[in-house]
């Protein structure tokens, strides 16, 4: 696992995600291991929303600390239903 600054993650395509005590972990296209997304403020905790439209899923993230927002395309993700 490696930390990736949110500014370096532009264009990342997310294959899956999980939230844990030590941050948000993403499986991304082209990455052999999970990555942990780090905000500009240095934190790794994000509020995650999945938006579904026309069969596609978009991941919308807001930093839990500073409110920084980022959107990522996803590939092959199904809805996380309760």
Secondary structure as UniProt FT lines:
FT   STRAND          2..5
FT   HELIX           6..9
FT   TURN            10..11
FT   STRAND          13..20
FT   TURN            21..22
FT   STRAND          23..28
FT   TURN            29..30
FT   STRAND          35..38
FT   TURN            40..41
FT   STRAND          46..53
FT   TURN            54..55
FT   STRAND          56..63
FT   TURN            64..66
FT   STRAND          69..74
//
